[in-house]
Amino acid sequence: MNIGIDKIGFYTPKDYIDIVELAKARDVDPNKFTIGIGQDKQAVPRPYEDAVTMAASSADSILTEADKASLGLLIVGTESSVDESKSTAAFLMDLLELPEDIRSFEIKQACYGATAGLQTAYDFVSQNPDKKALVITTDIARYGIKTPGEVTQGAGSVAMIVSQNPRVLKLNYKSVYMTKNVGDFWRPTFSKTAFARGKYSNEIYVDFFKTLWEKYQTKYSATIDDFSTLLFHIPYTKMGTKALRTLEGKIPDDKYAELTEHYQQSIKFSREVGNLYTGSLYLGLLSYLINGARSGEELLMFSYGSGAVGELYSAEIQKDFASGIVSENVLKMLNERKKMSISDYEKIYQIEYQNGTIVDPEAVESKFYLSEIKDNERLYKKNK
């Protein structure tokens, strides 16, 4: 039985800041951000947008009534959860009008959560071939105004329907993974922003990729010639470049050139949006599928979540992959965003809704939004 991704949906907020303007406002050479970090724009969520609303938007873009009727599993991978007890998935039941006979929960392991969800969905469908699973990545990356990590912020969500006979991507069920207790990145429960040892985290990320690639070759007697494309977790686009460069000089030059060219196609959307945490690898997948993919290609995908968990797994692009992606809607969303000034971005960043807040629906520009905080409970609505 072939199992994998049948549809992919995407959402990012309607506002963004220009990275060159951010650099100038911070008295930094713009090349340090656009070339050294590899970013051009950064999504800015409004105060009424969060992990729940973005997850609802990405899933809503692909779900049909037939999909809803076939769902048996809903998993949300996020490290931007709005509640320490109630899962993001539970909030989505009403917003997406889903049937109640669904197993739903949230997975947290830094940026690895969505991959854990995807592999769990594979197992579920293999045991329930008449059912589908919905896996959603949703995150807001926050590091703080004028911090070293500010340039690697972002926001968005990627939703994936997993089923048998997938149209987009067949998961080969060839995978290697590893976990280590590493202090490279963390966010205590009291903090809205993350703490990170940036240079150290980069080193761990690259080391995980090198180790897992060696394990994968040994386990499956694989070589680099088995794959036409490598996709990476890309919180910022130069991070994946660092892992890819570990192959330079160790594989034929023409193969390295091919992988580099394909990698450039996979980072186009990330350069425009920024860091999606759990969704970063899957935004790269979506970018490659729209900008450069060919049916029948074998992909090798590297997922990493600080703390740290890594997984390297393979997948095959299917013949009708384009039919599972509404490319024109994705491109339209990216192209129709509005640029926000750095001063307005800084003001919005400081807004934090408190208990008793009621959001004016006339000021809302997204389909799903946080409408009220009542008795410390977050309540959501959908614009008709």
FILOPA-478191 format. One record per residue (C-alpha): residue in three letters; x, y, z. Coordinates in pm, whole numbers, padded with zeros to 5 digits. Layout:
<sites>
site resn=Ala; px=X; py=Y; pz=Z
...
</sites>
This chain:
<sites>
site resn=Met; px=00000; py=00000; pz=00000
site resn=Asn; px=00131; py=00344; pz=-00094
site resn=Ile; px=00086; py=00603; pz=00182
site resn=Gly; px=00184; py=00967; pz=00190
site resn=Ile; px=00079; py=01327; pz=00141
site resn=Asp; px=-00230; py=01370; pz=-00075
site resn=Lys; px=-00276; py=01747; pz=-00035
site resn=Ile; px=-00076; py=02039; pz=00102
site resn=Gly; px=-00218; py=02372; pz=00218
site resn=Phe; px=-00039; py=02683; pz=00339
site resn=Tyr; px=-00112; py=03004; pz=00528
site resn=Thr; px=00100; py=03301; pz=00627
site resn=Pro; px=-00012; py=03638; pz=00768
site resn=Lys; px=-00099; py=03920; pz=00529
site resn=Asp; px=00169; py=04156; pz=00663
site resn=Tyr; px=00547; py=04140; pz=00633
site resn=Ile; px=00853; py=04351; pz=00694
site resn=Asp; px=01139; py=04400; pz=00453
site resn=Ile; px=01464; py=04253; pz=00582
site resn=Val; px=01677; py=04531; pz=00428
site resn=Glu; px=01468; py=04787; pz=00614
site resn=Leu; px=01505; py=04587; pz=00935
site resn=Ala; px=01882; py=04578; pz=00889
site resn=Lys; px=01900; py=04954; pz=00839
site resn=Ala; px=01683; py=05014; pz=01144
site resn=Arg; px=01924; py=04803; pz=01347
site resn=Asp; px=02237; py=04967; pz=01199
site resn=Val; px=02342; py=04638; pz=01039
site resn=Asp; px=02485; py=04587; pz=00691
site resn=Pro; px=02185; py=04452; pz=00492
site resn=Asn; px=02410; py=04190; pz=00330
site resn=Lys; px=02453; py=04031; pz=00671
site resn=Phe; px=02081; py=03957; pz=00674
site resn=Thr; px=02005; py=03897; pz=00305
site resn=Ile; px=02322; py=03701; pz=00223
site resn=Gly; px=02468; py=03592; pz=00558
site resn=Ile; px=02132; py=03475; pz=00697
site resn=Gly; px=01958; py=03436; pz=00363
site resn=Gln; px=01628; py=03615; pz=00420
site resn=Asp; px=01435; py=03882; pz=00225
site resn=Lys; px=01102; py=03925; pz=00406
site resn=Gln; px=00951; py=03824; pz=00738
site resn=Ala; px=00585; py=03750; pz=00809
site resn=Val; px=00425; py=03954; pz=01089
site resn=Pro; px=00112; py=03813; pz=01255
site resn=Arg; px=-00155; py=04043; pz=01390
site resn=Pro; px=-00237; py=04017; pz=01763
site resn=Tyr; px=-00557; py=03824; pz=01682
site resn=Glu; px=-00357; py=03559; pz=01495
site resn=Asp; px=-00191; py=03268; pz=01672
site resn=Ala; px=-00109; py=02900; pz=01629
site resn=Val; px=-00479; py=02809; pz=01632
site resn=Thr; px=-00598; py=03061; pz=01372
site resn=Met; px=-00310; py=02992; pz=01134
site resn=Ala; px=-00362; py=02615; pz=01163
site resn=Ala; px=-00729; py=02661; pz=01083
site resn=Ser; px=-00646; py=02875; pz=00779
site resn=Ser; px=-00396; py=02632; pz=00626
site resn=Ala; px=-00624; py=02333; pz=00678
site resn=Asp; px=-00931; py=02517; pz=00553
site resn=Ser; px=-00754; py=02585; pz=00225
site resn=Ile; px=-00749; py=02214; pz=00135
site resn=Leu; px=-01027; py=02038; pz=00328
site resn=Thr; px=-01339; py=01925; pz=00143
site resn=Glu; px=-01650; py=01776; pz=00298
site resn=Ala; px=-01537; py=01436; pz=00169
site resn=Asp; px=-01199; py=01481; pz=00340
site resn=Lys; px=-01368; py=01569; pz=00668
site resn=Ala; px=-01590; py=01263; pz=00651
site resn=Ser; px=-01284; py=01040; pz=00600
site resn=Leu; px=-01067; py=01189; pz=00875
site resn=Gly; px=-00978; py=00966; pz=01167
site resn=Leu; px=-00673; py=01148; pz=01302
site resn=Leu; px=-00577; py=01513; pz=01356
site resn=Ile; px=-00227; py=01603; pz=01474
site resn=Val; px=-00088; py=01952; pz=01525
site resn=Gly; px=00287; py=01996; pz=01558
site resn=Thr; px=00374; py=02327; pz=01723
site resn=Glu; px=00593; py=02496; pz=01979
site resn=Ser; px=00363; py=02800; pz=01988
site resn=Ser; px=00073; py=02641; pz=02172
site resn=Val; px=-00173; py=02881; pz=02338
site resn=Asp; px=-00264; py=02651; pz=02627
site resn=Glu; px=-00059; py=02427; pz=02856
site resn=Ser; px=-00339; py=02170; pz=02877
site resn=Lys; px=-00581; py=02194; pz=02584
site resn=Ser; px=-00432; py=02101; pz=02249
site resn=Thr; px=-00435; py=02327; pz=01945
site resn=Ala; px=-00606; py=02038; pz=01767
site resn=Ala; px=-00908; py=02054; pz=02000
site resn=Phe; px=-00968; py=02422; pz=01918
site resn=Leu; px=-00985; py=02330; pz=01549
site resn=Met; px=-01280; py=02094; pz=01582
site resn=Asp; px=-01538; py=02375; pz=01578
site resn=Leu; px=-01346; py=02615; pz=01354
site resn=Leu; px=-01310; py=02352; pz=01081
site resn=Glu; px=-01647; py=02186; pz=01151
site resn=Leu; px=-01493; py=01842; pz=01190
site resn=Pro; px=-01680; py=01524; pz=01294
site resn=Glu; px=-01622; py=01425; pz=01654
site resn=Asp; px=-01508; py=01067; pz=01585
site resn=Ile; px=-01150; py=01182; pz=01534
site resn=Arg; px=-00847; py=01114; pz=01749
site resn=Ser; px=-00676; py=01451; pz=01795
site resn=Phe; px=-00376; py=01580; pz=01985
site resn=Glu; px=-00072; py=01805; pz=01976
site resn=Ile; px=00296; py=01715; pz=01951
site resn=Lys; px=00573; py=01928; pz=02094
site resn=Gln; px=00943; py=01875; pz=02023
site resn=Ala; px=01071; py=02206; pz=01892
site resn=Cys; px=01077; py=02207; pz=01511
site resn=Tyr; px=01053; py=01827; pz=01486
site resn=Gly; px=00687; py=01804; pz=01598
site resn=Ala; px=00534; py=01798; pz=01250
site resn=Thr; px=00761; py=01517; pz=01131
site resn=Ala; px=00663; py=01313; pz=01436
site resn=Gly; px=00303; py=01380; pz=01339
site resn=Leu; px=00361; py=01279; pz=00978
site resn=Gln; px=00520; py=00948; pz=01073
site resn=Thr; px=00240; py=00880; pz=01322
site resn=Ala; px=-00014; py=00953; pz=01048
site resn=Tyr; px=00162; py=00702; pz=00821
site resn=Asp; px=00122; py=00433; pz=01085
site resn=Phe; px=-00244; py=00525; pz=01140
site resn=Val; px=-00335; py=00506; pz=00771
site resn=Ser; px=-00147; py=00178; pz=00731
site resn=Gln; px=-00379; py=00028; pz=00994
site resn=Asn; px=-00688; py=00218; pz=00875
site resn=Pro; px=-00656; py=00240; pz=00495
site resn=Asp; px=-01011; py=00374; pz=00453
site resn=Lys; px=-00926; py=00673; pz=00674
site resn=Lys; px=-00723; py=00991; pz=00628
site resn=Ala; px=-00510; py=01190; pz=00870
site resn=Leu; px=-00463; py=01565; pz=00890
site resn=Val; px=-00121; py=01685; pz=01005
site resn=Ile; px=-00076; py=02057; pz=01066
site resn=Thr; px=00236; py=02257; pz=01141
site resn=Thr; px=00174; py=02600; pz=01293
site resn=Asp; px=00412; py=02839; pz=01463
site resn=Ile; px=00510; py=03196; pz=01537
site resn=Ala; px=00886; py=03231; pz=01576
site resn=Arg; px=00965; py=03507; pz=01826
site resn=Tyr; px=01299; py=03616; pz=01966
site resn=Gly; px=01239; py=03978; pz=02058
site resn=Ile; px=01298; py=04328; pz=01923
site resn=Lys; px=01666; py=04411; pz=01865
site resn=Thr; px=01784; py=04062; pz=01962
site resn=Pro; px=02032; py=03856; pz=01754
site resn=Gly; px=01748; py=03621; pz=01657
site resn=Glu; px=01511; py=03892; pz=01539
site resn=Val; px=01607; py=03841; pz=01174
site resn=Thr; px=01505; py=03473; pz=01198
site resn=Gln; px=01147; py=03531; pz=01310
site resn=Gly; px=00841; py=03443; pz=01102
site resn=Ala; px=00494; py=03293; pz=01113
site resn=Gly; px=00278; py=03051; pz=00920
site resn=Ser; px=00122; py=02709; pz=00892
site resn=Val; px=00139; py=02412; pz=00657
site resn=Ala; px=-00139; py=02150; pz=00651
site resn=Met; px=-00103; py=01802; pz=00499
site resn=Ile; px=-00364; py=01534; pz=00436
site resn=Val; px=-00215; py=01186; pz=00463
site resn=Ser; px=-00387; py=00897; pz=00288
site resn=Gln; px=-00335; py=00586; pz=00083
site resn=Asn; px=-00266; py=00637; pz=-00287
site resn=Pro; px=-00137; py=00991; pz=-00229
site resn=Arg; px=-00125; py=01238; pz=-00517
site resn=Val; px=00169; py=01449; pz=-00393
site resn=Leu; px=00430; py=01250; pz=-00207
site resn=Lys; px=00471; py=00881; pz=-00130
site resn=Leu; px=00655; py=00816; pz=00196
site resn=Asn; px=00899; py=00531; pz=00144
site resn=Tyr; px=00908; py=00432; pz=00512
site resn=Lys; px=01286; py=00445; pz=00501
site resn=Ser; px=01404; py=00651; pz=00793
site resn=Val; px=01678; py=00699; pz=01050
site resn=Tyr; px=01649; py=00914; pz=01359
site resn=Met; px=01828; py=01011; pz=01678
site resn=Thr; px=01770; py=01199; pz=02003
site resn=Lys; px=02013; py=01372; pz=02236
site resn=Asn; px=01954; py=01594; pz=02539
site resn=Val; px=02106; py=01916; pz=02402
site resn=Gly; px=02084; py=02270; pz=02539
site resn=Asp; px=02091; py=02455; pz=02208
site resn=Phe; px=01743; py=02612; pz=02220
site resn=Trp; px=01462; py=02628; pz=02475
site resn=Arg; px=01159; py=02832; pz=02585
site resn=Pro; px=01056; py=02801; pz=02951
site resn=Thr; px=00684; py=02817; pz=03030
site resn=Phe; px=00720; py=03170; pz=03171
site resn=Ser; px=00864; py=03316; pz=02850
site resn=Lys; px=00696; py=03427; pz=02527
site resn=Thr; px=01030; py=03428; pz=02347
site resn=Ala; px=01289; py=03156; pz=02301
site resn=Phe; px=01643; py=03134; pz=02434
site resn=Ala; px=01912; py=02999; pz=02207
site resn=Arg; px=02283; py=02936; pz=02172
site resn=Gly; px=02286; py=03019; pz=01805
site resn=Lys; px=02633; py=02907; pz=01700
site resn=Tyr; px=02609; py=02591; pz=01908
site resn=Ser; px=02266; py=02511; pz=01762
site resn=Asn; px=02406; py=02541; pz=01410
site resn=Glu; px=02685; py=02300; pz=01500
site resn=Ile; px=02441; py=02044; pz=01645
site resn=Tyr; px=02215; py=02075; pz=01340
site resn=Val; px=02502; py=02004; pz=01100
site resn=Asp; px=02634; py=01723; pz=01318
site resn=Phe; px=02291; py=01558; pz=01326
site resn=Phe; px=02266; py=01572; pz=00947
site resn=Lys; px=02613; py=01423; pz=00898
site resn=Thr; px=02548; py=01145; pz=01148
site resn=Leu; px=02205; py=01059; pz=01011
site resn=Trp; px=02326; py=01057; pz=00651
site resn=Glu; px=02596; py=00806; pz=00748
site resn=Lys; px=02334; py=00596; pz=00929
site resn=Tyr; px=02098; py=00611; pz=00631
site resn=Gln; px=02368; py=00500; pz=00387
site resn=Thr; px=02460; py=00207; pz=00609
site resn=Lys; px=02105; py=00098; pz=00688
site resn=Tyr; px=01975; py=00111; pz=00330
site resn=Ser; px=02296; py=00066; pz=00126
site resn=Ala; px=02219; py=00408; pz=-00023
site resn=Thr; px=02432; py=00656; pz=-00212
site resn=Ile; px=02375; py=01019; pz=-00303
site resn=Asp; px=02291; py=00910; pz=-00656
site resn=Asp; px=01969; py=00760; pz=-00522
site resn=Phe; px=01832; py=01112; pz=-00470
site resn=Ser; px=01788; py=01414; pz=-00692
site resn=Thr; px=01697; py=01655; pz=-00414
site resn=Leu; px=01778; py=01711; pz=-00047
site resn=Leu; px=01529; py=01912; pz=00157
site resn=Phe; px=01624; py=02060; pz=00493
site resn=His; px=01471; py=02213; pz=00801
site resn=Ile; px=01528; py=02583; pz=00721
site resn=Pro; px=01454; py=02824; pz=01007
site resn=Tyr; px=01667; py=03056; pz=00795
site resn=Thr; px=01785; py=02959; pz=00451
site resn=Lys; px=02159; py=02963; pz=00513
site resn=Met; px=02119; py=02695; pz=00779
site resn=Gly; px=02031; py=02431; pz=00522
site resn=Thr; px=02320; py=02551; pz=00307
site resn=Lys; px=02559; py=02470; pz=00590
site resn=Ala; px=02438; py=02110; pz=00603
site resn=Leu; px=02446; py=02073; pz=00225
site resn=Arg; px=02804; py=02198; pz=00214
site resn=Thr; px=02917; py=01898; pz=00419
site resn=Leu; px=02879; py=01698; pz=00097
site resn=Glu; px=03095; py=01930; pz=-00113
site resn=Gly; px=03409; py=01754; pz=-00232
site resn=Lys; px=03274; py=01418; pz=-00115
site resn=Ile; px=03040; py=01364; pz=-00410
site resn=Pro; px=03084; py=01437; pz=-00783
site resn=Asp; px=03081; py=01808; pz=-00868
site resn=Asp; px=02790; py=01775; pz=-01110
site resn=Lys; px=02582; py=01600; pz=-00842
site resn=Tyr; px=02662; py=01870; pz=-00588
site resn=Ala; px=02565; py=02135; pz=-00844
site resn=Glu; px=02232; py=01958; pz=-00903
site resn=Leu; px=02155; py=01939; pz=-00532
site resn=Thr; px=02248; py=02304; pz=-00488
site resn=Glu; px=02024; py=02414; pz=-00774
site resn=His; px=01730; py=02218; pz=-00635
site resn=Tyr; px=01794; py=02354; pz=-00287
site resn=Gln; px=01764; py=02708; pz=-00422
site resn=Gln; px=01417; py=02623; pz=-00551
site resn=Ser; px=01319; py=02488; pz=-00211
site resn=Ile; px=01408; py=02806; pz=-00020
site resn=Lys; px=01222; py=03061; pz=-00232
site resn=Phe; px=00917; py=03071; pz=-00004
site resn=Ser; px=01119; py=03064; pz=00317
site resn=Arg; px=01312; py=03371; pz=00203
site resn=Glu; px=00974; py=03544; pz=00168
site resn=Val; px=00815; py=03427; pz=00494
site resn=Gly; px=01083; py=03352; pz=00752
site resn=Asn; px=01094; py=03091; pz=01024
site resn=Leu; px=00799; py=02852; pz=01059
site resn=Tyr; px=00964; py=02629; pz=01322
site resn=Thr; px=00771; py=02300; pz=01274
site resn=Gly; px=00666; py=02405; pz=00925
site resn=Ser; px=01007; py=02507; pz=00794
site resn=Leu; px=01091; py=02174; pz=00628
site resn=Tyr; px=00741; py=02148; pz=00481
site resn=Leu; px=00738; py=02503; pz=00347
site resn=Gly; px=01062; py=02402; pz=00174
site resn=Leu; px=00885; py=02097; pz=00033
site resn=Leu; px=00597; py=02313; pz=-00091
site resn=Ser; px=00838; py=02564; pz=-00246
site resn=Tyr; px=01021; py=02289; pz=-00431
site resn=Leu; px=00700; py=02126; pz=-00552
site resn=Ile; px=00578; py=02454; pz=-00699
site resn=Asn; px=00908; py=02592; pz=-00828
site resn=Gly; px=01115; py=02302; pz=-00952
site resn=Ala; px=00987; py=01950; pz=-00889
site resn=Arg; px=00943; py=01668; pz=-01139
site resn=Ser; px=00730; py=01359; pz=-01100
site resn=Gly; px=00919; py=01048; pz=-00998
site resn=Glu; px=01193; py=01233; pz=-00812
site resn=Glu; px=01335; py=01071; pz=-00502
site resn=Leu; px=01372; py=01316; pz=-00212
site resn=Leu; px=01576; py=01291; pz=00104
site resn=Met; px=01428; py=01506; pz=00381
site resn=Phe; px=01611; py=01623; pz=00695
site resn=Ser; px=01399; py=01721; pz=00993
site resn=Tyr; px=01555; py=01871; pz=01305
site resn=Gly; px=01413; py=01996; pz=01632
site resn=Ser; px=01638; py=02156; pz=01890
site resn=Gly; px=01673; py=01988; pz=02223
site resn=Ala; px=01733; py=01771; pz=02009
site resn=Val; px=01567; py=01523; pz=01772
site resn=Gly; px=01661; py=01461; pz=01410
site resn=Glu; px=01522; py=01238; pz=01138
site resn=Leu; px=01628; py=01170; pz=00781
site resn=Tyr; px=01371; py=01002; pz=00559
site resn=Ser; px=01298; py=00949; pz=00192
site resn=Ala; px=00995; py=01011; pz=-00024
site resn=Glu; px=00894; py=01003; pz=-00389
site resn=Ile; px=00715; py=01277; pz=-00581
site resn=Gln; px=00406; py=01135; pz=-00746
site resn=Lys; px=00293; py=01164; pz=-01106
site resn=Asp; px=-00005; py=01391; pz=-01034
site resn=Phe; px=00160; py=01591; pz=-00753
site resn=Ala; px=00044; py=01927; pz=-00892
site resn=Ser; px=-00321; py=01827; pz=-00847
site resn=Gly; px=-00275; py=01813; pz=-00468
site resn=Ile; px=-00144; py=02170; pz=-00449
site resn=Val; px=-00335; py=02483; pz=-00540
site resn=Ser; px=-00023; py=02664; pz=-00661
site resn=Glu; px=-00202; py=02974; pz=-00783
site resn=Asn; px=-00358; py=03031; pz=-00440
site resn=Val; px=-00021; py=02999; pz=-00265
site resn=Leu; px=00146; py=03242; pz=-00504
site resn=Lys; px=-00146; py=03484; pz=-00482
site resn=Met; px=-00127; py=03483; pz=-00103
site resn=Leu; px=00246; py=03562; pz=-00108
site resn=Asn; px=00215; py=03828; pz=-00376
site resn=Glu; px=-00077; py=04015; pz=-00222
site resn=Arg; px=00074; py=04067; pz=00122
site resn=Lys; px=00127; py=04420; pz=00254
site resn=Lys; px=00459; py=04564; pz=00363
site resn=Met; px=00460; py=04697; pz=00717
site resn=Ser; px=00694; py=04968; pz=00841
site resn=Ile; px=00950; py=04872; pz=01104
site resn=Ser; px=00794; py=05116; pz=01352
site resn=Asp; px=00446; py=04962; pz=01307
site resn=Tyr; px=00594; py=04614; pz=01338
site resn=Glu; px=00760; py=04711; pz=01666
site resn=Lys; px=00430; py=04849; pz=01801
site resn=Ile; px=00234; py=04536; pz=01704
site resn=Tyr; px=00503; py=04313; pz=01853
site resn=Gln; px=00443; py=04470; pz=02195
site resn=Ile; px=00066; py=04410; pz=02195
site resn=Glu; px=-00039; py=04121; pz=02413
site resn=Tyr; px=-00406; py=04055; pz=02474
site resn=Gln; px=-00510; py=04014; pz=02837
site resn=Asn; px=-00807; py=03855; pz=03007
site resn=Gly; px=-01116; py=04055; pz=02916
site resn=Thr; px=-00996; py=04152; pz=02568
site resn=Ile; px=-01267; py=04160; pz=02301
site resn=Val; px=-01149; py=04192; pz=01941
site resn=Asp; px=-01337; py=04422; pz=01705
site resn=Pro; px=-01434; py=04199; pz=01409
site resn=Glu; px=-01426; py=04500; pz=01177
site resn=Ala; px=-01049; py=04525; pz=01235
site resn=Val; px=-00986; py=04160; pz=01145
site resn=Glu; px=-00843; py=04074; pz=00802
site resn=Ser; px=-00810; py=03697; pz=00840
site resn=Lys; px=-01080; py=03430; pz=00809
site resn=Phe; px=-01012; py=03282; pz=01153
site resn=Tyr; px=-00928; py=03497; pz=01453
site resn=Leu; px=-00903; py=03517; pz=01830
site resn=Ser; px=-01227; py=03694; pz=01919
site resn=Glu; px=-01213; py=03719; pz=02296
site resn=Ile; px=-01037; py=03615; pz=02614
site resn=Lys; px=-01306; py=03546; pz=02872
site resn=Asp; px=-01235; py=03397; pz=03215
site resn=Asn; px=-00881; py=03342; pz=03078
site resn=Glu; px=-01022; py=03117; pz=02804
site resn=Arg; px=-00932; py=03194; pz=02444
site resn=Leu; px=-01236; py=03202; pz=02217
site resn=Tyr; px=-01219; py=03193; pz=01840
site resn=Lys; px=-01446; py=03283; pz=01551
site resn=Lys; px=-01460; py=03246; pz=01175
site resn=Asn; px=-01541; py=03536; pz=00946
site resn=Lys; px=-01825; py=03441; pz=00713
</sites>
